[in-house]
């Protein structure tokens, strides 16, 4: 299994129009493969969206995209190019302890944390997380955790769900006070980013 995480930066005040155009095409795209989640930024880089698409492997991804975009009236993509400043697409592998994404209401607040580690440190980071993740999830669910096989910036991403921003603050403080989180590890990330996301109306994750 792989996950494609696509990050879009929109022009100012174009979110509602993007949603409208996306939803017009979405049923046709869903006929080829399911969307795991679609979010927009509330805190962090503004006018940004994050889409998560799962595939069996890169070959299936290429085949689905080719078929969805084929023909004189393709099922995909939506007519949204004029609304987008830029887009970055990255392929990630799921952490061994990550459960498959399934639709449902877990938020509505989702925190996406993007870390950059030296590429050779990722196996040790995964081991450290696996030893602590059960205790951490007793406080709030881990929605997803992914790593990039070949390193690079933002090569370790985790997504957490919270009922409210205030509950997020309380849970993170409790995890620190009880020495549950963060897990001990031999290497610290060289860069960390965090953004608070809310689900789009059509996102399977709410």
C-alpha positions in Angstrom: 0.0 0.0 0.0 1.1 3.5 -0.8 -0.4 6.9 -0.1 -0.2 9.9 -2.3 -0.4 13.1 -0.3 -1.2 16.1 -2.5 -0.8 19.6 -1.1 -2.5 22.5 -3.0 -2.0 26.2 -2.4 -5.1 28.1 -3.6 -5.5 31.7 -4.6 -7.0 33.8 -1.9 -10.8 33.3 -1.3 -11.1 30.5 -3.7 -11.8 27.6 -1.4 -15.6 27.5 -1.9 -15.3 27.7 -5.7 -12.7 24.9 -5.6 -15.0 22.7 -3.6 -17.8 23.3 -6.1 -15.7 22.3 -9.0 -14.2 19.3 -7.2 -17.6 18.0 -6.2 -18.9 18.2 -9.8 -16.2 15.7 -10.9 -15.8 13.7 -7.7 -18.4 11.0 -8.4 -16.7 10.1 -11.7 -13.3 10.0 -10.0 -14.6 7.8 -7.2 -15.5 5.2 -9.7 -11.8 4.5 -10.2 -10.6 4.6 -6.6 -11.5 6.0 -3.2 -10.4 9.2 -1.6 -9.2 8.8 2.0 -9.3 12.4 3.1 -9.5 16.0 2.0 -8.7 18.9 4.3 -8.2 22.6 4.3 -5.9 24.6 6.6 -7.2 26.5 9.6 -3.9 27.2 11.3 -0.6 27.1 9.5 -0.2 28.0 5.8 -3.5 29.6 4.8 -5.5 28.8 1.6 -4.0 25.3 1.6 -5.6 22.0 1.0 -4.4 18.4 1.6 -5.8 15.4 -0.2 -4.9 11.8 0.6 -5.3 9.1 -2.0 -4.4 5.4 -1.3 -3.2 2.9 -3.9 -2.0 -0.6 -3.9 1.3 0.5 -5.6 2.7 3.0 -8.0 1.6 0.9 -11.0 -2.0 1.0 -9.9 -1.8 4.7 -9.3 -0.5 5.3 -12.8 -3.1 3.1 -14.4 -6.0 4.7 -12.5 -4.9 8.2 -13.3 -4.4 7.4 -16.9 -7.9 5.9 -17.2 -9.5 8.7 -15.2 -7.9 11.4 -17.4 -8.5 9.6 -20.7 -11.0 10.6 -23.5 -12.5 13.8 -24.8 -14.6 14.2 -21.6 -12.3 12.8 -18.8 -13.6 12.0 -15.4 -10.7 13.8 -13.8 -9.3 16.3 -12.9 -11.8 19.1 -12.0 -11.6 22.4 -13.8 -9.7 24.0 -11.0 -6.3 25.0 -12.6 -7.1 28.7 -12.5 -7.7 28.6 -8.8 -4.5 26.9 -7.8 -1.1 28.7 -7.2 0.9 25.4 -7.0 0.6 21.8 -6.0 3.1 19.3 -4.6 2.5 15.5 -4.8 4.5 13.1 -2.6 4.3 9.3 -2.2 4.5 7.8 1.2 4.5 4.3 2.8 2.4 3.6 5.9 4.1 3.0 9.2 4.0 -0.7 10.3 1.7 0.2 13.2 -0.7 2.4 11.2 -4.2 1.1 10.7 -5.8 1.4 7.2 -7.7 4.7 6.8 -11.4 4.3 7.1 -14.2 6.8 6.7 -15.8 8.2 9.9 -16.0 11.1 12.3 -12.8 11.4 14.3 -12.2 15.2 14.4 -13.3 17.7 13.4 -9.8 19.0 14.2 -6.9 17.2 12.5 -3.3 18.1 13.2 -0.8 17.2 10.5 2.8 17.2 11.7 5.6 17.1 9.1 9.0 16.1 10.3 12.3 15.8 8.4 14.8 13.2 9.6 18.0 12.0 8.2 16.9 9.2 5.8 19.0 6.6 7.6 17.2 7.4 10.9 13.7 6.4 9.8 13.9 2.7 10.9 14.9 3.7 14.4 12.1 6.3 14.5 9.5 3.7 13.5 10.8 1.3 16.2 10.6 4.0 18.9 7.1 4.9 17.9 5.9 1.3 17.8 6.9 0.9 21.4 4.9 3.9 22.6 2.0 4.3 20.2 -0.5 2.2 22.1 -0.2 4.3 25.2 -0.4 7.5 23.2 -3.5 6.4 21.4 -5.3 5.9 24.7 -5.4 9.7 24.8 -6.4 10.4 21.1 -6.4 8.5 17.9 -3.5 8.4 15.4 -5.3 8.7 12.0 -2.2 8.1 9.9 1.6 7.9 10.0 3.7 7.7 6.8 7.3 7.9 5.8 9.1 8.6 2.5 11.4 5.7 1.5 14.0 7.9 -0.1 14.3 10.6 2.5 14.0 14.3 1.5 12.1 17.1 3.3 9.0 16.2 5.2 9.9 12.5 5.1 7.8 11.6 8.2 4.2 12.7 8.5 1.7 11.9 11.2 -2.0 12.9 11.4 -3.9 13.2 14.7 -7.7 13.8 15.4 -9.1 15.9 18.2 -12.6 16.9 19.2 -11.5 20.5 19.8 -8.4 22.7 19.9 -8.6 22.9 23.7 -8.7 19.1 24.0 -5.6 18.9 21.8 -3.8 21.2 24.2 -4.9 19.1 27.3 -4.0 15.8 25.6 -0.6 16.9 24.5 0.2 18.2 28.0 -1.0 15.0 29.6 1.1 12.9 27.3 4.2 15.0 28.3 3.4 14.9 32.0 3.0 11.2 32.0 6.1 10.7 29.9 4.1 8.9 27.2 5.0 11.2 24.4 7.1 12.0 22.5 8.7 8.6 22.3 12.4 8.4 23.0 14.6 8.1 20.0 18.2 8.1 19.0 17.8 11.0 16.5 15.8 14.2 16.7 14.1 15.6 13.6 16.1 18.3 11.9 12.9 20.2 11.0 9.3 20.2 12.3 6.1 21.7 10.9 2.5 21.5 12.1 -0.8 22.6 10.6 -4.3 22.4 11.9 -6.7 21.0 9.3 -10.5 20.8 9.0 -12.3 18.3 6.7 -13.8 19.4 3.4 -17.6 18.6 3.2 -16.9 15.6 0.9 -14.0 14.2 2.9 -14.5 10.6 4.1 -12.7 11.6 7.2 -14.7 14.0 9.2 
